[in-house]
Amino acid sequence: MRALVKSKPSPGLELQNVPVPQAGPGEVIVRIAATSLCGTDNHIYRWDEWAQGRVHPPRIIGHEMCGHVVDLGPGVTSVKMGDYVAAESHLTCGICFQCRTGNAHVCKNYRILGIDLDGSYAEHVRLPERVLWKTSPEIPPELACLQEPLGNAVHAALVEEITGQSVLITGCGPTGLFAAAVARTAGAGLIIATDGSDYRLALAKRVGVDAAVKAGAGEAETIERLTDGQGVDVVLEMSGNPAAIQSAFRWVKNGGRVSLFGIAEGPLSFDMNEIIFKGIRVFGITGRKLFKT
């Protein structure tokens, strides 16, 4: 089968012919119908500092996917041949303290599809049956493959109450746009979105933000005006951009909440005292809480 492979520790990917995986006990082979691009895949492609410390080539990358079951390993009971499925990309152990106390999304031993095991940028992928989610055939593949990042957005937005809260979303990539839609649907108050792309800001307006602000010159003055100088109750940082991360802590109100989802390319330096003296609640957002559904 064909697959996009991170074949060596340097920038780029290679399209290779590789063997079709075989299903072991409790495993399923899925023929990929659609797979989407995550910012994580871009980090791996560019081979930045984060990727160098996390990914060990060779590796088939990709983790946002949907497809059809084409082979079943021994003992599989929850899906059958031909089922249309999507997947939870974080494979948890089920036995560590976190898994056993309702926090499986931060499993101590978790592995990520396309990072720690071969992923979905291929014609077929091998997955444990426990991470598969049956999907309605009414949902087209180009949407079904986006359920995984939508889960990230739900987690980022709803890790605490957001109804009636003012919200700043920094970064209007796909997951940032999902977060804007989730916040609007959940009844947030004023929603401001920032990004450097006019195209993405136009999309943000389409999903329901009240103000779409171009990052850079004039950004601070605009946010100051929109919030009457008070800042916002909640910041959803979805970009990993160092300047956006700095602005998240600048614009959140005293006692407010910052959800950090975007992955930075490397270590950052910022003023910890701002977090301390403003009493900011900071949440690192990794994965989803599908195990609670």
PyMOL commands that set and color helices and strands:
alter all, ss='L'
color gray80, all
select helices_A, chain A and resi 39-46+49-54+97-100+104-106+129-131+141-144+147-158+174-185+198-206+219-226+242-251+272-278+290-292
alter helices_A, ss='H'
color red, helices_A
select strands_A, chain A and resi 2-6+14-17+27-36+59-60+64-72+84-87+90-91+111-112+124-128+132-134+167-170+191-195+211-214+232-237+252-260+281-284
alter strands_A, ss='S'
color yellow, strands_A
deselect
rebuild
show_as cartoon
